[in-house]
Amino acid sequence: MAAATALADRMTVATAAAASDIRANDGDGFRNTEKPKSPAANDTDLLVAVLMARPEIKSVSDLTGKTIAIDHRYSASNGGVRTAIVAAGAPEVQLSEGQTTAINRLVNGEAPAAVLALVTAEAAMRFPEIAGFKIFHIPLSPRALTVRP
């Protein structure tokens, strides 16, 4: 799981860097000398949350009223992730950061689901299935599934 998450994160960084490089060229063959804004700050609506759930969770709506584990590194995106999960069919869902990693809280039975990564749609689609768990791809915005770099 850790390897899949790391690979998805690297794919997202590479895609974001390529998109920033394209935006940095002003179209006349010369590079724009302005530093492009961080892709993470600009394009969070282009990301997809990779959510892994316990086997009894058959759909996103089964997470209604539940608390989902999320790592501290995604705390700046908690509001967007929560809103996306609600829009995907799980009203009243809560996100919880903890002392241990989100994946450990899921595996230990402390949470019914965990946000594993915030990545591009392409990276999310390449995220492998994990035996005994269900993987959901939840776009932070409808744009996440329609925009290609």
DSSP file (Angstrom, degrees, kcal/mol; ACC not computed):
  #  RESIDUE AA STRUCTURE BP1 BP2  ACC     N-H-->O    O-->H-N    N-H-->O    O-->H-N    TCO  KAPPA ALPHA  PHI   PSI    X-CA   Y-CA   Z-CA
    1    1 A M     >        0   0    0      0, 0.0     4,-2.5     0, 0.0     5,-0.2   0.000 360.0 360.0 360.0 -42.6    0.0    0.0    0.0
    2    2 A A  H  >  +     0   0    0      1,-0.2     4,-2.6     2,-0.2     5,-0.2   0.900 360.0  50.2 -62.1 -40.2    2.8    2.4    0.9
    3    3 A A  H  > S+     0   0    0      2,-0.2     4,-2.5     1,-0.2    -1,-0.2   0.904 110.8  49.0 -65.4 -40.9    4.5    1.8   -2.5
    4    4 A A  H  > S+     0   0    0      2,-0.2     4,-2.4     1,-0.2    -2,-0.2   0.903 112.8  47.6 -64.8 -41.3    1.2    2.4   -4.4
    5    5 A T  H  X S+     0   0    0     -4,-2.5     4,-2.4     2,-0.2    -2,-0.2   0.917 112.5  48.8 -66.0 -43.3    0.6    5.6   -2.4
    6    6 A A  H  X S+     0   0    0     -4,-2.6     4,-2.4    -5,-0.2    -2,-0.2   0.907 111.9  49.3 -63.2 -41.8    4.1    6.8   -3.0
    7    7 A L  H  X S+     0   0    0     -4,-2.5     4,-2.5     2,-0.2    -2,-0.2   0.922 111.1  49.2 -63.6 -44.1    3.9    6.1   -6.7
    8    8 A A  H  X S+     0   0    0     -4,-2.4     4,-2.0     1,-0.2   112,-0.3   0.901 111.1  50.4 -62.0 -41.2    0.6    7.9   -7.0
    9    9 A D  H  X S+     0   0    0     -4,-2.4     4,-2.3     2,-0.2    -1,-0.2   0.916 110.8  48.8 -62.2 -43.3    2.1   10.9   -5.2
   10   10 A R  H  X S+     0   0    0     -4,-2.4     4,-2.6     1,-0.2    -2,-0.2   0.894 109.8  51.8 -64.8 -39.8    5.1   10.9   -7.6
   11   11 A M  H  X S+     0   0    0     -4,-2.5     4,-2.5     1,-0.2    -1,-0.2   0.899 110.3  49.6 -62.4 -39.1    2.8   10.7  -10.6
   12   12 A T  H  X S+     0   0    0     -4,-2.0     4,-2.7     2,-0.2    -2,-0.2   0.917 111.0  48.2 -66.4 -43.7    0.8   13.7   -9.3
   13   13 A V  H  X S+     0   0    0     -4,-2.3     4,-2.5     2,-0.2    -2,-0.2   0.923 113.2  48.2 -62.4 -44.1    4.0   15.8   -8.7
   14   14 A A  H  X S+     0   0    0     -4,-2.6     4,-2.2     2,-0.2    -2,-0.2   0.910 113.3  47.0 -64.0 -42.6    5.3   14.9  -12.2
   15   15 A T  H  X S+     0   0    0     -4,-2.5     4,-2.4     2,-0.2    -2,-0.2   0.915 113.4  48.5 -64.3 -43.4    2.0   15.8  -13.8
   16   16 A A  H  X S+     0   0    0     -4,-2.7     4,-2.3     2,-0.2    -2,-0.2   0.892 110.9  50.8 -64.6 -39.8    1.7   19.1  -11.9
   17   17 A A  H  X S+     0   0    0     -4,-2.5     4,-2.3     2,-0.2    -1,-0.2   0.909 110.8  48.8 -65.0 -41.7    5.3   20.0  -12.8
   18   18 A A  H  X S+     0   0    0     -4,-2.2     4,-2.2     2,-0.2    -2,-0.2   0.910 111.6  49.2 -64.2 -41.8    4.6   19.4  -16.5
   19   19 A A  H  X S+     0   0    0     -4,-2.4     4,-2.3     1,-0.2    -2,-0.2   0.893 111.1  50.0 -64.8 -38.9    1.5   21.5  -16.3
   20   20 A S  H  X S+     0   0    0     -4,-2.3     4,-1.7     2,-0.2    -2,-0.2   0.888 109.3  52.0 -65.4 -38.6    3.4   24.3  -14.5
   21   21 A D  H  X S+     0   0    0     -4,-2.3     4,-0.8     2,-0.2    -2,-0.2   0.897 110.1  48.2 -64.8 -40.9    6.1   24.1  -17.2
   22   22 A I  H >< S+     0   0    0     -4,-2.2     3,-0.8     1,-0.2    -2,-0.2   0.917 112.2  48.9 -64.8 -43.3    3.5   24.4  -20.0
   23   23 A R  H 3< S+     0   0    0     -4,-2.3    -1,-0.2     1,-0.2    -2,-0.2   0.808 103.6  62.4 -66.0 -28.2    1.8   27.4  -18.2
   24   24 A A  H 3< S+     0   0    0     -4,-1.7     8,-3.0    -5,-0.1     2,-0.5   0.748  86.3  82.6 -71.7 -22.7    5.3   29.0  -17.8
   25   25 A N  B << S-A   31   0A   0     -4,-0.8     6,-0.2    -3,-0.8     8,-0.0  -0.722  72.0-152.8 -82.7 124.4    5.7   29.3  -21.5
   26   26 A D        -     0   0    0      4,-1.5    -1,-0.1    -2,-0.5     5,-0.1   0.371  42.9-103.4 -85.6   8.3    3.9   32.4  -22.7
   27   27 A G  S    S+     0   0    0      3,-0.2    -1,-0.1     1,-0.0     4,-0.1   0.285 104.6  88.9  96.6 -11.5    3.2   31.1  -26.2
   28   28 A D  S    S-     0   0    0      2,-0.4     3,-0.1     0, 0.0    -3,-0.0   0.256 109.3 -97.2-103.4  13.1    5.9   33.1  -28.1
   29   29 A G  S    S+     0   0    0      1,-0.3     2,-0.4     0, 0.0    -4,-0.0   0.347  95.2 105.3  91.5  -7.2    8.6   30.5  -27.6
   30   30 A F  S    S-     0   0    0      1,-0.0    -4,-1.5     0, 0.0    -2,-0.4  -0.847  74.6-113.2-107.7 144.0   10.1   32.3  -24.6
   31   31 A R  B     -A   25   0A   0     -2,-0.4     2,-0.4    -6,-0.2    -6,-0.2  -0.528  28.5-118.7 -74.5 138.6    9.8   31.2  -21.1
   32   32 A N        -     0   0    0     -8,-3.0    -1,-0.1    -2,-0.2    -5,-0.0  -0.622  17.2-148.5 -71.5 130.8    7.8   33.4  -18.8
   33   33 A T        +     0   0    0     -2,-0.4     2,-0.2     2,-0.1    -1,-0.1   0.592  67.0 104.9 -83.0  -9.5   10.2   34.5  -16.0
   34   34 A E  S    S-     0   0    0    -10,-0.2    -2,-0.1     1,-0.1     0, 0.0  -0.518  82.0-115.1 -68.6 136.2    7.4   34.7  -13.5
   35   35 A K        -     0   0    0     -2,-0.2    -1,-0.1     1,-0.1    -2,-0.1  -0.594  33.1-121.0 -71.7 127.0    7.5   31.8  -11.1
   36   36 A P        -     0   0    0      0, 0.0    -1,-0.1     0, 0.0   -16,-0.1  -0.361  30.3-103.8 -66.9 150.0    4.4   29.7  -11.6
   37   37 A K        -     0   0    0      1,-0.1     5,-0.0     2,-0.1     0, 0.0  -0.348  50.0 -81.8 -68.8 155.0    2.1   29.2   -8.6
   38   38 A S     >  -     0   0    0      1,-0.2     4,-2.5    -3,-0.1     3,-0.4  -0.354  32.5-137.8 -58.7 129.9    2.3   25.9   -6.8
   39   39 A P  H  > S+     0   0    0      0, 0.0     4,-3.0     0, 0.0    -1,-0.2   0.865 104.7  56.6 -58.5 -35.2    0.2   23.3   -8.6
   40   40 A A  H  4 S+     0   0    0      1,-0.2     4,-0.3     2,-0.2     7,-0.1   0.881 111.4  42.2 -65.3 -35.8   -1.1   22.1   -5.2
   41   41 A A  H  4 S+     0   0    0     -3,-0.4     3,-0.3     2,-0.1    -1,-0.2   0.874 123.7  37.0 -76.7 -37.1   -2.3   25.6   -4.3
   42   42 A N  H  < S+     0   0    0     -4,-2.5     3,-0.3     1,-0.2    -2,-0.2   0.885 123.2  35.1 -79.8 -42.1   -3.8   26.3   -7.8
   43   43 A D    ><  +     0   0    0     -4,-3.0     3,-2.4    -5,-0.2     4,-0.2  -0.056  65.6 124.8-115.6  30.4   -5.2   23.0   -8.9
   44   44 A T  G >  S+     0   0    0     -4,-0.3     3,-1.5     1,-0.3    96,-0.2   0.813  75.4  63.7 -61.2 -26.3   -6.6   21.3   -5.8
   45   45 A D  G 3  S+     0   0    0     -3,-0.3    99,-0.6     1,-0.3    -1,-0.3   0.581  95.0  61.2 -73.6  -5.7   -9.9   21.0   -7.6
   46   46 A L  G <  S+     0   0    0     -3,-2.4    75,-0.6    97,-0.1    -1,-0.3   0.381  89.3  98.5 -94.7   2.6   -8.1   18.8  -10.1
   47   47 A L  E <   -B  120   0B   0     -3,-1.5    93,-2.8    -4,-0.2    94,-0.4  -0.517  60.1-148.1 -94.0 159.4   -7.3   16.2   -7.5
   48   48 A V  E     -BC 119 139B   0     71,-3.7    71,-2.5    91,-0.3     2,-0.5  -0.985  15.2-132.3-123.7 133.0   -9.0   12.9   -6.6
   49   49 A A  E     -BC 118 138B   0     89,-3.2    89,-2.7    -2,-0.4     2,-0.8  -0.755  14.2-147.2 -84.2 126.5   -9.1   11.5   -3.1
   50   50 A V  E     -BC 117 137B   0     67,-2.9    66,-3.2    -2,-0.5    67,-1.1  -0.866  22.4-172.5 -93.7 114.4   -8.1    7.8   -3.0
   51   51 A L  E     -BC 115 136B   0     85,-2.8    85,-3.1    -2,-0.8     2,-0.5  -0.927  10.8-160.4-114.7 128.2  -10.2    6.4   -0.2
   52   52 A M  E     -BC 114 135B   0     62,-2.8    62,-2.5    -2,-0.5     2,-0.3  -0.923  14.4-171.7-110.7 132.8   -9.8    2.8    1.1
   53   53 A A  E     -BC 113 134B   0     81,-3.0    81,-2.3    -2,-0.5    60,-0.2  -0.844  28.7 -97.7-124.7 157.7  -12.6    1.2    3.0
   54   54 A R    >   -     0   0    0     58,-2.8     3,-1.9    -2,-0.3    79,-0.2  -0.272  47.4-101.2 -65.3 159.1  -13.2   -1.9    5.0
   55   55 A P  T 3  S+     0   0    0      0, 0.0    -1,-0.1     0, 0.0    78,-0.1   0.762 118.7  63.0 -60.7 -27.7  -15.0   -4.8    3.1
   56   56 A E  T 3  S+     0   0    0      1,-0.1     2,-0.9     2,-0.1    77,-0.0   0.664  83.9  87.3 -72.5 -13.7  -18.4   -4.1    4.7
   57   57 A I    <   +     0   0    0     -3,-1.9    -4,-0.1    55,-0.2     3,-0.1  -0.779  51.4 169.6 -86.3 107.3  -18.4   -0.6    3.1
   58   58 A K        +     0   0    0     -2,-0.9     2,-0.3     1,-0.2    -1,-0.2   0.719  62.8  10.5 -93.0 -24.7  -19.9   -1.4   -0.3
   59   59 A S  S >  S-     0   0    0      1,-0.1     3,-1.2    75,-0.0     4,-0.2  -0.946  79.7-102.2-148.2 166.3  -20.5    2.2   -1.5
   60   60 A V  G >  S+     0   0    0     -2,-0.3     3,-2.2     1,-0.3    29,-0.1   0.867 118.0  64.3 -59.0 -36.4  -19.6    5.8   -0.5
   61   61 A S  G >  S+     0   0    0      1,-0.3     3,-1.7    27,-0.2    -1,-0.3   0.767  87.5  70.0 -62.0 -24.1  -23.1    6.2    1.0
   62   62 A D  G <  S+     0   0    0     -3,-1.2    -1,-0.3     1,-0.3    -2,-0.2   0.631  89.0  65.5 -66.1 -11.8  -22.3    3.4    3.5
   63   63 A L  G X  S+     0   0    0     -3,-2.2     3,-2.4    -4,-0.2    -1,-0.3   0.445  71.1 131.9 -88.6  -1.0  -19.9    6.0    5.1
   64   64 A T  T <  S+     0   0    0     -3,-1.7    28,-0.2     1,-0.3     3,-0.1  -0.287  79.9   6.9 -54.9 129.3  -22.8    8.3    6.1
   65   65 A G  T 3  S+     0   0    0     26,-1.2    -1,-0.3     1,-0.3     2,-0.2   0.525 107.8 119.1  76.4   6.4  -22.5    9.3    9.7
   66   66 A K    <   -     0   0    0     -3,-2.4    28,-2.3    24,-0.0     2,-0.5  -0.566  64.7-119.8-102.8 165.9  -19.0    7.7   10.0
   67   67 A T  E     -d   94   0B   0     26,-0.2    46,-0.4    -2,-0.2     2,-0.4  -0.931  25.1-156.1-107.7 125.3  -15.6    9.1   10.8
   68   68 A I  E     -d   95   0B   0     26,-3.4    28,-2.7    -2,-0.5    46,-0.2  -0.844  16.4-123.5-104.3 134.3  -12.9    8.6    8.1
   69   69 A A  E     +de  96 114B   0     44,-2.5    46,-2.7    -2,-0.4     2,-0.3  -0.517  32.8 175.2 -76.0 141.7   -9.2    8.6    9.0
   70   70 A I  E     - e   0 115B   0     26,-2.2    28,-0.4    44,-0.2     2,-0.1  -0.992  29.8-112.9-145.7 143.9   -7.0   11.1    7.2
   71   71 A D    >   -     0   0    0     44,-0.5     3,-1.7    -2,-0.3    30,-0.1  -0.432  25.8-118.1 -77.4 152.7   -3.3   11.9    7.6
   72   72 A H  G >  S+     0   0    0      1,-0.3     3,-2.4    26,-0.2     4,-0.3   0.804 108.5  71.7 -58.0 -32.1   -2.2   15.3    9.0
   73   73 A R  G 3  S+     0   0    0      1,-0.3    -1,-0.3     2,-0.1     3,-0.3   0.705  99.5  47.9 -62.5 -17.6   -0.3   16.0    5.7
   74   74 A Y  G X  S+     0   0    0     -3,-1.7     3,-2.0     1,-0.2     4,-0.4   0.267  77.0 111.4-101.5  10.2   -3.7   16.5    4.0
   75   75 A S  G X  S+     0   0    0     -3,-2.4     3,-1.1     1,-0.3     4,-0.3   0.809  71.0  60.0 -58.0 -32.4   -5.1   18.8    6.8
   76   76 A A  G 3  S+     0   0    0     -4,-0.3    -1,-0.3    -3,-0.3     3,-0.2   0.743 110.0  43.7 -66.8 -20.9   -5.1   21.8    4.5
   77   77 A S  G <> S+     0   0    0     -3,-2.0     4,-2.7     1,-0.1     5,-0.3   0.339  79.7 108.1-104.4   5.0   -7.5   20.0    2.2
   78   78 A N  H <> S+     0   0    0     -3,-1.1     4,-2.8    -4,-0.4     5,-0.2   0.883  79.1  50.5 -51.8 -44.9   -9.8   18.5    4.9
   79   79 A G  H  > S+     0   0    0     -4,-0.3     4,-2.3     1,-0.2    -1,-0.2   0.923 113.5  44.4 -61.8 -45.3  -12.7   20.8    4.0
   80   80 A G  H  > S+     0   0    0      2,-0.2     4,-2.1     1,-0.2    -1,-0.2   0.874 114.5  49.2 -67.1 -38.3  -12.5   20.0    0.2
   81   81 A V  H  X S+     0   0    0     -4,-2.7     4,-2.3     2,-0.2    -2,-0.2   0.932 112.3  47.8 -66.7 -45.6  -12.2   16.3    0.9
   82   82 A R  H  X S+     0   0    0     -4,-2.8     4,-2.4    -5,-0.3    -2,-0.2   0.926 112.1  49.6 -61.4 -45.0  -15.1   16.2    3.3
   83   83 A T  H  X S+     0   0    0     -4,-2.3     4,-2.7    -5,-0.2    -1,-0.2   0.900 110.5  51.0 -60.7 -41.5  -17.3   18.2    0.8
   84   84 A A  H  X S+     0   0    0     -4,-2.1     4,-1.6     2,-0.2    -1,-0.2   0.895 110.1  48.9 -64.1 -40.7  -16.3   15.8   -2.0
   85   85 A I  H  <>S+     0   0    0     -4,-2.3     5,-1.7     2,-0.2     4,-0.3   0.906 111.8  49.2 -66.9 -40.7  -17.3   12.8    0.1
   86   86 A V  H ><5S+     0   0    0     -4,-2.4     3,-1.6     1,-0.2    -2,-0.2   0.934 111.2  49.7 -61.4 -46.0  -20.6   14.3    1.0
   87   87 A A  H 3<5S+     0   0    0     -4,-2.7    -1,-0.2     1,-0.3    -2,-0.2   0.797 104.6  59.7 -63.3 -28.4  -21.2   15.1   -2.7
   88   88 A A  T 3<5S-     0   0    0     -4,-1.6    -1,-0.3    -5,-0.2   -27,-0.2   0.516 134.5 -82.1 -79.9  -4.4  -20.4   11.5   -3.5
   89   89 A G  T < 5S+     0   0    0     -3,-1.6    -3,-0.2    -4,-0.3   -25,-0.2   0.581  98.1 107.0 122.0  11.2  -23.2   10.3   -1.3
   90   90 A A    > < -     0   0    0     -5,-1.7     3,-0.9   -27,-0.1   -25,-0.1  -0.668  46.1-171.3-121.7  78.2  -22.1   10.3    2.3
   91   91 A P  T 3   +     0   0    0      0, 0.0   -26,-1.2     0, 0.0    -8,-0.0  -0.274  69.5  25.1 -64.8 154.7  -23.7   13.1    4.2
   92   92 A E  T 3  S+     0   0    0      1,-0.2     2,-0.2   -28,-0.2    -6,-0.0   0.719  83.7 154.5  65.8  24.4  -22.6   13.8    7.8
   93   93 A V    <   -     0   0    0     -3,-0.9     2,-0.3   -11,-0.2    -1,-0.2  -0.556  27.3-155.2 -80.3 148.4  -19.2   12.3    7.3
   94   94 A Q  E     -d   67   0B   0    -28,-2.3   -26,-3.4    -2,-0.2     2,-0.4  -0.920   6.5-141.7-121.7 149.8  -16.3   13.4    9.5
   95   95 A L  E     -d   68   0B   0     -2,-0.3     2,-0.4   -28,-0.2   -26,-0.2  -0.909  18.2-164.7-109.0 141.2  -12.6   13.4    8.9
   96   96 A S  E     -d   69   0B   0    -28,-2.7   -26,-2.2    -2,-0.4     2,-0.3  -0.982  10.7-159.1-133.2 124.9  -10.2   12.6   11.8
   97   97 A E        +     0   0    0     -2,-0.4     2,-0.3   -28,-0.2   -26,-0.1  -0.723  25.4 179.2 -90.8 150.4   -6.5   13.1   12.1
   98   98 A G        -     0   0    0    -28,-0.4   -26,-0.2     2,-0.4     4,-0.1  -0.841  45.1 -96.7-143.4 180.0   -4.8   10.9   14.7
   99   99 A Q  S    S+     0   0    0     -2,-0.3     2,-0.2     2,-0.1     3,-0.1   0.814 108.7  51.9 -70.7 -31.1   -1.5   10.1   16.3
  100  100 A T  S    S-     0   0    0      1,-0.1    -2,-0.4     2,-0.0     5,-0.0  -0.630 104.4 -82.9-102.6 165.2   -1.1    7.1   14.0
  101  101 A T     >  -     0   0    0     -2,-0.2     4,-2.1     1,-0.1     5,-0.2  -0.227  35.7-116.6 -66.1 156.0   -1.4    7.0   10.2
  102  102 A A  H  > S+     0   0    0      1,-0.2     4,-2.0     2,-0.2   -33,-0.2   0.893 115.3  53.2 -59.4 -41.7   -4.8    6.8    8.5
  103  103 A I  H  > S+     0   0    0      1,-0.2     4,-2.7     2,-0.2    -1,-0.2   0.891 108.0  50.3 -64.5 -39.0   -3.9    3.5    7.0
  104  104 A N  H  > S+     0   0    0      1,-0.2     4,-2.5     2,-0.2     6,-0.3   0.892 108.9  51.5 -65.7 -39.0   -3.0    2.0   10.3
  105  105 A R  H  <>S+     0   0    0     -4,-2.1     5,-1.9     2,-0.2     6,-1.4   0.857 112.5  47.3 -66.0 -34.0   -6.3    3.2   11.9
  106  106 A L  H ><5S+     0   0    0     -4,-2.0     3,-1.5     4,-0.2    -2,-0.2   0.958 114.1  44.9 -68.4 -51.5   -8.1    1.6    9.0
  107  107 A V  H 3<5S+     0   0    0     -4,-2.7    -2,-0.2     1,-0.3    -1,-0.2   0.859 111.5  53.5 -62.7 -36.9   -6.3   -1.7    9.3
  108  108 A N  T 3<5S-     0   0    0     -4,-2.5    -1,-0.3    -5,-0.2    -2,-0.2   0.495 116.6-113.6 -77.8  -2.9   -6.6   -1.8   13.1
  109  109 A G  T < 5S+     0   0    0     -3,-1.5    -3,-0.2     2,-0.3    -2,-0.1   0.556  84.6 120.1  84.2   7.5  -10.4   -1.3   12.8
  110  110 A E  S   <S+     0   0    0     -5,-1.9    -4,-0.2    -6,-0.3    -5,-0.1   0.743  79.9  27.4 -75.3 -23.0  -10.4    2.2   14.4
  111  111 A A        -     0   0    0     -6,-1.4    -2,-0.3    -5,-0.1    -1,-0.1  -0.987  68.2-139.0-138.7 146.2  -11.9    3.7   11.2
  112  112 A P  S    S+     0   0    0      0, 0.0   -58,-2.8     0, 0.0     2,-0.3   0.676  89.8  10.3 -77.5 -15.7  -14.2    2.2    8.5
  113  113 A A  E     -B   53   0B   0    -46,-0.4   -44,-2.5   -60,-0.2     2,-0.3  -0.981  63.1-155.1-156.7 161.4  -12.2    4.1    5.8
  114  114 A A  E     -Be  52  69B   0    -62,-2.5   -62,-2.8    -2,-0.3     2,-0.7  -0.999  23.3-124.6-144.1 140.9   -9.1    6.1    5.3
  115  115 A V  E     +Be  51  70B   0    -46,-2.7   -44,-0.5    -2,-0.3   -64,-0.2  -0.780  30.3 179.8 -81.4 115.1   -8.0    8.8    2.8
  116  116 A L  E     -     0   0B   0    -66,-3.2     2,-0.3    -2,-0.7    -1,-0.2   0.838  57.1 -11.3 -87.3 -35.9   -4.8    7.3    1.3
  117  117 A A  E     -B   50   0B   0    -67,-1.1   -67,-2.9     2,-0.1     2,-0.5  -0.993  44.8-136.4-161.3 156.0   -3.8   10.0   -1.1
  118  118 A L  E     +B   49   0B   0     -2,-0.3     2,-0.2   -69,-0.2   -69,-0.2  -0.968  52.4 146.0-116.9 108.5   -4.8   13.2   -3.0
  119  119 A V  E     -B   48   0B   0    -71,-2.5   -71,-3.7    -2,-0.5  -110,-0.1  -0.778  51.3 -74.8-138.1 174.2   -3.6   12.7   -6.5
  120  120 A T  E  >  -B   47   0B   0   -112,-0.3     4,-2.5    -2,-0.2     5,-0.2  -0.296  48.1-108.6 -67.9 161.2   -4.5   13.4  -10.1
  121  121 A A  H  > S+     0   0    0    -75,-0.6     4,-2.3    23,-0.4     5,-0.2   0.893 120.9  53.5 -58.5 -40.6   -7.3   11.4  -11.8
  122  122 A E  H  > S+     0   0    0      1,-0.2     4,-1.0     2,-0.2    -1,-0.2   0.925 110.3  45.8 -61.7 -45.2   -4.7    9.5  -13.8
  123  123 A A  H  4 S+     0   0    0      1,-0.2     4,-0.4     2,-0.2     3,-0.3   0.887 111.4  53.3 -65.8 -38.1   -2.7    8.5  -10.7
  124  124 A A  H >< S+     0   0    0     -4,-2.5     3,-1.3     1,-0.2    -1,-0.2   0.902 105.2  53.8 -62.7 -41.0   -5.9    7.5   -9.0
  125  125 A M  H 3< S+     0   0    0     -4,-2.3    -1,-0.2     1,-0.3    -2,-0.2   0.773 108.0  51.0 -66.0 -25.0   -6.9    5.2  -11.8
  126  126 A R  T 3< S+     0   0    0     -4,-1.0    -1,-0.3    -3,-0.3    -2,-0.2   0.481  80.9 115.8 -90.1  -3.2   -3.5    3.5  -11.6
  127  127 A F    <   -     0   0    0     -3,-1.3     8,-0.1    -4,-0.4  -122,-0.0  -0.515  69.9-121.1 -68.4 128.9   -3.9    2.9   -7.9
  128  128 A P        -     0   0    0      0, 0.0     2,-0.2     0, 0.0    -1,-0.1  -0.273  18.8-105.7 -74.6 156.7   -4.1   -0.9   -7.3
  129  129 A E        -     0   0    0      6,-0.0     2,-0.5     5,-0.0     5,-0.1  -0.533  32.4-141.9 -70.6 146.5   -6.9   -2.8   -5.7
  130  130 A I    >   -     0   0    0      3,-0.3     3,-2.2    -2,-0.2    -1,-0.0  -0.969  22.3-111.9-117.3 121.4   -6.0   -4.0   -2.2
  131  131 A A  T 3  S+     0   0    0     -2,-0.5     3,-0.1     1,-0.3     0, 0.0  -0.224 101.1  16.3 -54.3 130.9   -7.2   -7.5   -1.2
  132  132 A G  T 3  S+     0   0    0      1,-0.2     2,-0.3   -78,-0.1    -1,-0.3   0.436 115.2  80.9  87.3   0.2   -9.8   -7.3    1.5
  133  133 A F  S <  S-     0   0    0     -3,-2.2     2,-0.4   -79,-0.2    -3,-0.3  -0.915  71.1-127.8-134.6 161.3  -10.6   -3.6    1.0
  134  134 A K  E     -C   53   0B   0    -81,-2.3   -81,-3.0    -2,-0.3     2,-0.5  -0.924  19.3-149.7-109.9 133.9  -12.6   -1.4   -1.4
  135  135 A I  E     -C   52   0B   0     -2,-0.4     2,-0.4   -83,-0.2   -83,-0.2  -0.904  12.6-171.5-106.1 130.0  -11.0    1.5   -3.2
  136  136 A F  E     -C   51   0B   0    -85,-3.1   -85,-2.8    -2,-0.5     2,-0.6  -0.951  14.4-149.4-118.0 140.9  -13.0    4.6   -4.1
  137  137 A H  E     -C   50   0B   0     -2,-0.4   -87,-0.2   -87,-0.2    -2,-0.0  -0.952  18.1-175.0-108.2 115.8  -11.9    7.5   -6.2
  138  138 A I  E     -C   49   0B   0    -89,-2.7   -89,-3.2    -2,-0.6     2,-0.1  -0.924  16.6-141.6-118.5 108.2  -13.6   10.7   -5.1
  139  139 A P  E     -C   48   0B   0      0, 0.0   -91,-0.3     0, 0.0   -93,-0.1  -0.435   6.3-144.7 -68.9 137.5  -12.9   13.8   -7.2
  140  140 A L  S    S+     0   0    0    -93,-2.8   -92,-0.1   -96,-0.2   -94,-0.1   0.667  89.1   8.0 -73.3 -15.3  -12.6   17.0   -5.3
  141  141 A S  S >  S-     0   0    0    -94,-0.4     3,-1.6   -96,-0.2     4,-0.4  -0.972  79.0-111.7-156.4 152.9  -14.3   18.8   -8.2
  142  142 A P  G >  S+     0   0    0      0, 0.0     3,-1.1     0, 0.0     4,-0.5   0.806 116.0  67.4 -57.5 -26.6  -16.1   17.6  -11.3
  143  143 A R  G >> S+     0   0    0      1,-0.2     4,-2.3     2,-0.2     3,-1.1   0.787  83.1  74.0 -62.4 -27.6  -13.1   19.1  -13.2
  144  144 A A  G <4 S+     0   0    0     -3,-1.6   -23,-0.4   -99,-0.6    -1,-0.2   0.795 101.3  40.8 -59.9 -28.7  -10.8   16.5  -11.8
  145  145 A L  G <4 S+     0   0    0     -3,-1.1    -1,-0.3    -4,-0.4    -2,-0.2   0.538 119.2  43.9 -97.7  -7.0  -12.3   13.9  -14.1
  146  146 A T  T <4 S+     0   0    0     -3,-1.1     2,-0.5    -4,-0.5    -2,-0.2   0.680  93.2  81.6-110.7 -21.2  -12.5   16.0  -17.2
  147  147 A V     <  -     0   0    0     -4,-2.3   -26,-0.2     2,-0.0    -1,-0.0  -0.745  55.1-172.2 -91.2 128.6   -9.2   17.9  -17.3
  148  148 A R              0   0    0     -2,-0.5    -3,-0.0     1,-0.1    -4,-0.0  -0.962 360.0 360.0-118.1 137.4   -6.2   16.1  -18.8
  149  149 A P              0   0    0      0, 0.0    -1,-0.1     0, 0.0    -2,-0.0   0.514 360.0 360.0 -68.4 360.0   -2.7   17.6  -18.6
